[in-house]
Structures are given as C-alpha cells and as structure tokens.
Amino acid sequence: MAAQDFIQLCILTISVLAIVGVHTFEAWSWSVAYFTLCEFTDLNQSLHFSVVTSATLGYGDITFSDRWQLLGTVETVGGLIKFGVTTSFHLEILRPLFSEVLVSR
C-alpha cells in the first residue's frame, strides 16, 4: 500500500468515526433529556426511543405522553437535518479521494 493510499484510508476512517460520534452524541443527549423530563422509566428505553426517532424509523412501540409529543417531532426534524449534513460532509471527504481513481480510468 502506497503512502498516499494509507493517508486516504486514514482520512476516510477518521471522517466515518467523526460522523458516528456526532450521531451517538446527539442520541445520548436527547436520551438524557427525555430521562430527565421523567418521560421514560429507564435510560435504555429513552435511548431506544431517541435512536428510533432521530433515524425517523418511528416504530411506535414507545410513545410520549401528550405533554411532550412535539419534542419527539423536533428530534425527528433534527435527525433528518443531521443525516443530510453528515452525508454531504462525507461525500465532500470522498470526492477528492476518488477523483484520482475516476480520472485515471
């Protein structure tokens, strides 16, 4: 493996880890907020709801009380924006890495 290939692999790895870190941090942040609001009985249930909501899966197996329903919608919209921004960030990282491969063909 050439030095340039190794550097590109490191950049790609770091960018993927950063994206996963951002998504993980946001899910835990919402989870702690829900738990603090006494909306869920345990942190696992709160984290499950947060991940499902931010990924816009919306299983419906766990729901909010009427008082906090709009908060779940806010997390869903934030999740959509977060996925869009991190996807564009990742594509911007990938474009220069693969432009040399595409030009050489």
C-alpha positions in Angstrom: 0.0 0.0 0.0 1.4 3.3 -1.0 1.8 6.2 1.5 -0.9 8.2 -0.4 -3.4 5.3 -0.2 -2.7 4.9 3.6 -3.3 8.6 4.1 -6.6 8.5 2.2 -7.7 5.4 4.2 -6.9 7.3 7.5 -8.9 10.3 6.3 -11.8 8.2 5.4 -11.7 6.3 8.7 -11.5 9.5 10.8 -14.4 11.0 8.9 -16.6 7.9 9.5 -15.7 7.8 13.2 -16.5 11.5 13.5 -19.9 11.0 11.8 -20.7 8.1 14.1 -19.5 10.2 17.1 -21.9 13.0 16.2 -24.8 10.7 15.7 -24.0 8.9 19.0 -23.6 12.2 20.9 -26.9 13.5 19.7 -28.8 10.3 20.5 -27.4 10.2 24.0 -28.1 13.9 24.5 -31.8 13.5 23.6 -32.0 10.3 25.7 -30.7 12.1 28.8 -33.1 14.9 28.2 -36.1 12.5 28.0 -35.0 10.7 31.1 -34.5 14.0 33.0 -38.0 15.0 32.0 -39.3 11.7 33.6 -40.8 10.7 30.2 -39.3 7.2 30.4 -38.7 4.9 33.3 -35.1 3.9 32.4 -32.3 5.1 30.3 -32.3 2.2 27.9 -35.9 2.9 26.9 -35.1 6.5 26.5 -32.1 5.8 24.3 -34.1 3.3 22.2 -36.7 6.0 21.6 -34.1 8.6 20.7 -32.3 6.4 18.2 -35.5 5.3 16.5 -36.9 8.9 16.4 -33.7 10.5 15.1 -33.4 7.9 12.4 -37.0 8.6 11.5 -37.9 5.0 11.8 -40.8 5.6 14.2 -41.6 2.1 15.3 -44.3 3.3 17.7 -43.5 0.7 20.3 -42.7 3.5 22.8 -44.6 6.8 22.7 -44.5 10.1 24.5 -47.2 11.4 26.8 -49.4 14.1 25.3 -47.4 16.8 27.1 -44.1 16.1 25.2 -45.3 14.8 21.8 -44.0 17.8 20.0 -40.5 17.3 21.4 -40.3 14.0 19.5 -41.1 15.8 16.3 -38.3 18.3 16.9 -35.9 15.4 17.3 -37.1 13.8 14.1 -36.6 17.1 12.1 -33.2 17.5 13.7 -32.3 13.9 12.8 -33.3 14.5 9.1 -31.1 17.6 9.0 -28.3 15.8 10.8 -28.3 12.9 8.4 -28.4 15.3 5.4 -25.5 17.3 6.7 -23.3 14.3 7.7 -24.0 12.7 4.3 -22.9 15.8 2.4 -19.8 16.1 4.7 -18.9 12.5 4.0 -19.3 13.0 0.2 -17.1 16.0 0.4 -14.4 13.9 2.1 -14.9 11.1 -0.5 -14.8 13.3 -3.6 -11.1 14.3 -3.6 -10.2 10.8 -2.6 -11.9 9.1 -5.5 -11.4 11.8 -8.1 -7.9 10.5 -8.9 -9.4 7.0 -9.4 -12.1 8.2 -11.7 -9.8 10.4 -13.8 -7.2 7.7 -14.3 -9.8 5.4 -15.9 
